[in-house]
Amino acid sequence: MQPSTHAQASLDAPVSPALPSLTTFTPSSADPSSAAALLSGFSPHVPGPRFHLVLPFTVLGVAGGWMAADFFRVGALEHMDAGLRPSLVAIAALASSLLGLLLQPVTRWPGWRATVVATASVLLAGMLAGGFVGVMTWSRYGLGEGAASGFWCGVAFLPGFAAILMAARRLDRARPGSLVHGADRRAVWLAVSAAVAMGTLAALPDWTFIPGMGRPELGVSRWLGVTSVVVIGVLLLSNGVGVIRAHRAAGKLRDMRTCAPNDPSLSWARRQLDLGLGHEAAASVMPSAGIYREHDRIMEVVRGDPARAGQALLGSLGLSAAALACGVACLVATASHSAFAAAAPKRSLSEIPLSGGDVSAAPRSSPR
């Protein structure tokens, strides 16, 4: 009895392992199931968990309220405005928290609508907070003056709130938990820290100094600036680590095997790295030592496009470096102004010229 040709061919064929092979996956537009169904969990356009604006807005509101008090030299009149600073900081924090709740849906709106609504909301919140502080302090005439001061404070901190909102709107471009998504989350706090660091310039004006009267302490604003610069430095290092990890992953891809992103065997990998942008997937595979009942071991998986992810991470690194340079420049300007103000001689009211002439020759009235 002679063996059949089909049986002989099956005996001569090599034995393949039972594990599904890692094959190259190319989405096809003609087959919707192969592109939409298999890549639905890895699409960079799938929204992740919503980032809440309340906390970063509140932090900026507390720092902004304190720095606004420094700008208006609250406390220089001693007993007249002794309790104004705590009220100003508390109201600014409350207004910023409510503003974060109000602008939370704006993170999903189109660009022009988000810009108009955010600008109007920040300015209106500043006017309301300033008017409330004015009524609390000067009940009869404080509403108009407080609203005007709050409006200009809103204009001053509008770039900070806008930067936080813009950073929050970018959180949906990458997959949650990926390198790019982590850099985008750090960009929100980078905006907060940069706004606080640049807000230390509010301590520079000294136009309300009255000789013989009390003078507010401006050290808190400067320490807020120092803390912000330290935070920016930490964020810069974190973004640098992300760039290095993406660069190393791009180098490993040359020795990896391209595979389908929905391959169930990828979940058994010991190390997983998601770049965040792109549908690609590659795996580092250790071949099995035997032939029977042995499978290839997947050691590492890299998901995403290294070129797109690297470009996004480099952009975050450059932005954090620019923020660090601006923060350091603001601290240097504040420190140099403080040193100059400490070295300058203080004059009394009798020594201040009234008409630009020499006050030394002006007649002085004798005491009676």
C-alpha positions in Angstrom: 0.0 0.0 0.0 1.6 3.2 -1.2 1.2 6.5 0.8 -0.8 9.2 -0.9 0.9 12.2 -2.3 -1.1 14.5 0.1 0.1 12.5 3.1 3.7 12.5 1.9 3.5 16.3 1.4 2.1 16.8 4.9 4.9 14.8 6.4 7.6 16.7 4.5 6.1 20.1 5.6 7.8 21.8 8.6 5.9 21.9 11.8 4.8 25.4 12.8 4.2 26.4 16.4 0.6 26.6 17.7 1.0 30.3 18.6 -0.5 32.6 15.9 2.3 34.1 13.9 3.0 37.8 14.1 2.2 39.2 10.7 2.3 42.6 9.1 -1.1 44.3 9.4 -2.2 46.8 6.8 -5.7 48.3 7.3 -7.8 48.1 4.2 -10.3 50.7 3.2 -12.3 48.1 1.3 -12.8 45.9 4.3 -14.3 48.1 7.1 -14.0 45.3 9.7 -10.2 45.1 9.3 -9.7 48.8 9.8 -12.4 50.0 12.1 -13.1 47.0 14.3 -9.4 46.0 14.8 -8.1 49.5 15.3 -10.9 51.0 17.3 -9.0 50.5 20.6 -5.8 52.0 19.3 -7.0 55.0 17.4 -5.3 58.3 18.5 -8.6 60.1 18.1 -10.5 58.1 20.8 -11.1 60.5 23.7 -9.5 59.4 27.0 -10.6 60.4 30.5 -11.5 64.0 30.7 -9.0 66.4 32.4 -10.7 68.7 34.9 -9.7 72.4 34.7 -10.8 73.2 38.3 -7.5 72.3 40.0 -5.1 74.2 37.6 -7.4 77.1 37.4 -7.7 77.3 41.2 -3.9 77.2 41.7 -3.5 80.0 39.2 -6.3 81.9 40.9 -4.7 81.7 44.4 -1.3 82.8 43.0 -2.8 85.5 40.9 -4.9 86.9 43.8 -1.8 87.1 46.0 0.3 88.8 43.2 -2.6 91.2 42.4 -2.5 92.2 46.1 1.2 92.8 45.8 0.7 94.9 42.6 -1.8 97.1 44.4 0.4 97.1 47.5 -2.3 95.8 49.8 -1.2 96.4 53.3 0.7 99.6 52.7 -2.0 101.6 54.6 -1.7 99.3 57.6 -5.0 99.4 59.5 -7.1 100.6 56.5 -6.6 97.5 54.3 -5.2 95.0 56.8 -7.8 92.3 56.1 -8.1 92.9 52.3 -5.4 90.5 51.2 -7.0 87.3 52.6 -10.4 88.3 51.1 -8.8 89.0 47.7 -7.0 85.7 47.6 -10.1 83.7 48.7 -12.4 85.4 46.2 -9.9 85.0 43.4 -9.6 81.3 44.2 -13.4 80.8 44.3 -13.8 82.7 41.0 -11.1 80.7 39.3 -12.7 77.4 40.5 -16.1 78.4 39.1 -14.4 79.5 35.9 -12.8 76.0 35.6 -16.2 74.4 36.0 -17.8 76.7 33.5 -15.1 76.2 30.8 -14.8 72.4 31.2 -17.1 71.7 28.2 -15.2 74.3 26.1 -12.3 71.8 25.8 -14.3 69.9 23.2 -15.7 72.9 21.3 -14.4 74.3 18.0 -11.5 76.8 18.1 -13.2 80.1 17.5 -16.2 79.4 19.8 -13.8 78.3 22.6 -11.7 81.4 22.1 -14.7 83.8 22.4 -16.3 82.1 25.3 -13.1 81.7 27.3 -12.0 85.3 26.8 -15.4 86.7 27.8 -15.6 84.3 30.8 -12.2 85.3 32.2 -12.8 89.0 31.9 -16.3 88.7 33.3 -15.0 86.6 36.3 -12.3 89.3 36.9 -14.9 92.1 36.9 -17.3 90.2 39.2 -14.5 89.3 41.7 -13.1 92.8 41.7 -16.5 94.4 42.2 -17.2 92.0 45.1 -13.9 92.9 46.7 -14.6 96.6 46.2 -18.0 96.4 47.8 -16.6 94.5 50.8 -13.9 97.2 51.2 -15.6 100.4 50.2 -19.3 99.7 50.2 -20.3 103.0 48.7 -17.8 103.7 45.9 -16.0 100.4 45.6 -18.2 98.6 43.0 -17.0 100.5 40.0 -13.4 100.8 41.0 -13.2 97.2 42.0 -14.8 96.0 38.8 -12.3 98.1 36.8 -9.4 96.7 38.7 -10.7 93.2 38.3 -11.1 93.7 34.6 -7.4 94.7 34.2 -6.4 91.8 36.4 -8.3 89.5 34.1 -6.6 90.9 31.1 -3.2 90.4 32.8 -3.9 86.7 33.6 -5.9 86.0 30.4 -2.8 84.5 28.7 -2.3 82.1 31.6 -5.8 80.8 31.6 -5.7 80.6 27.8 -2.5 78.5 27.8 -4.1 76.1 30.3 -7.2 75.7 28.2 -5.2 75.2 25.0 -3.0 72.5 26.7 -6.2 70.7 28.0 -7.7 70.7 24.5 -4.7 68.8 23.2 -5.1 65.9 25.6 -7.3 63.9 23.2 -4.7 63.6 20.4 -2.8 60.7 22.0 -3.8 57.4 23.7 -4.1 57.6 27.5 -1.0 56.2 29.2 1.3 56.8 26.3 4.5 58.9 26.2 2.8 61.7 24.2 -0.2 61.7 26.5 2.1 62.1 29.5 3.8 65.1 27.9 0.4 66.7 27.1 -0.7 66.3 30.7 2.6 67.9 31.9 1.9 70.8 29.4 -1.1 71.8 31.5 1.0 72.3 34.7 3.8 73.8 32.6 1.3 76.5 31.6 0.3 77.1 35.2 3.9 77.3 36.4 4.9 79.6 33.6 2.0 82.0 34.3 2.9 82.1 38.0 6.6 82.7 37.3 5.8 85.6 34.9 3.3 86.9 37.5 6.2 87.7 39.8 6.7 90.8 37.7 3.7 92.3 39.6 6.0 92.8 42.5 8.2 95.2 40.5 6.1 98.5 40.6 6.8 100.6 43.7 4.7 103.6 43.0 2.6 103.3 46.2 5.4 103.6 48.7 4.6 106.2 51.3 7.5 107.2 53.6 6.7 106.6 57.3 3.8 104.2 56.5 3.7 100.4 56.4 5.1 98.5 53.4 3.8 95.1 52.4 6.1 92.1 52.3 6.7 90.9 48.7 8.7 87.8 49.5 5.7 85.4 49.0 5.4 86.4 45.4 9.1 85.8 44.8 9.0 82.4 46.5 6.0 81.5 44.3 8.2 82.4 41.4 11.1 80.3 42.6 8.8 77.3 43.2 7.3 77.7 39.7 10.8 77.7 38.1 11.7 74.5 40.1 8.5 72.9 38.8 9.3 73.9 35.3 12.7 72.4 35.6 11.2 69.1 36.8 8.8 69.1 33.9 11.7 69.8 31.5 13.6 66.8 32.8 10.5 64.6 32.5 10.0 65.6 28.9 13.7 64.9 28.2 13.3 61.4 29.6 10.3 60.9 27.3 12.3 62.0 24.3 15.1 59.6 25.2 12.7 56.7 25.6 11.1 57.4 22.3 14.6 57.6 20.6 15.6 54.3 22.1 12.4 52.7 21.0 12.9 53.9 17.5 16.3 52.3 17.5 14.9 49.0 18.7 12.3 48.9 15.9 15.0 47.8 13.4 15.3 44.4 15.1 11.6 44.0 15.9 8.9 42.1 14.1 6.0 44.1 12.7 2.7 42.7 13.9 -1.0 43.5 14.0 -1.9 45.9 16.8 -4.8 43.7 17.8 -2.8 40.5 18.1 -3.8 38.8 21.4 -0.4 37.4 21.9 1.0 41.0 22.5 -0.6 41.1 25.9 1.8 38.5 27.1 4.8 40.8 26.6 6.9 41.7 29.6 7.5 45.3 28.6 4.9 47.5 26.8 5.7 51.0 25.4 3.0 53.1 23.8 4.3 56.1 21.9 0.7 57.5 21.6 0.5 58.4 17.9 0.0 56.0 15.1 -1.5 52.5 14.6 1.8 50.6 14.2 2.9 47.8 16.5 6.2 45.9 16.7 7.3 43.1 19.0 10.7 41.8 20.1 10.4 38.0 19.9 12.6 35.3 21.4 12.4 32.1 19.3 11.4 28.9 21.1 14.2 26.4 21.8 12.2 23.3 20.8 9.8 22.4 18.0 7.0 20.6 19.8 4.7 22.3 22.3 6.9 25.4 22.4 6.0 29.0 21.5 7.9 32.1 20.7 8.2 34.4 23.7 7.3 38.0 23.1 9.7 40.1 25.2 8.8 43.7 24.3 6.1 45.6 22.4 6.2 49.1 21.0 3.1 50.7 19.7 2.9 53.9 17.6 4.7 55.9 15.0 8.2 56.9 16.3 8.5 59.8 13.8 5.2 61.5 14.8 5.7 60.8 18.5 9.3 62.0 18.5 8.2 65.3 16.8 5.5 65.8 19.4 7.8 65.0 22.3 10.5 67.4 20.9 7.9 70.1 20.7 7.0 69.6 24.4 10.7 69.7 25.3 11.2 72.9 23.4 8.2 74.5 25.0 9.3 73.6 28.5 12.8 75.0 27.8 11.3 78.3 26.6 9.1 78.4 29.8 12.2 77.8 31.9 14.0 80.6 30.2 11.1 83.0 30.7 10.7 82.1 34.4 14.4 82.5 35.1 14.4 85.9 33.3 11.4 87.1 35.5 13.2 86.0 38.7 16.4 87.8 37.7 14.4 91.0 36.9 12.6 90.8 40.2 15.8 90.1 42.2 17.7 92.9 40.5 14.8 95.4 41.2 14.8 94.4 44.8 18.6 94.9 45.1 18.3 98.3 43.4 15.4 99.3 45.7 17.3 98.3 48.8 20.4 100.3 47.7 18.4 103.5 46.8 18.1 106.1 49.5 14.7 106.7 50.9 13.4 110.3 50.9 10.8 111.8 53.2 7.8 113.8 52.0 9.5 117.1 52.6 12.3 116.1 50.2 10.0 115.3 47.3 10.0 118.1 44.7 6.5 119.4 43.9 7.2 121.3 40.7 10.5 119.9 39.5 12.6 122.5 41.1 15.2 122.3 43.9 13.5 121.7 47.1 16.6 122.6 49.2 16.0 126.3 48.3 12.3 126.2 49.1 11.3 128.2 52.1 10.3 126.0 55.1 7.7 127.1 57.6 8.9 127.3 61.2 7.1 125.3 63.7 4.7 127.2 66.0 
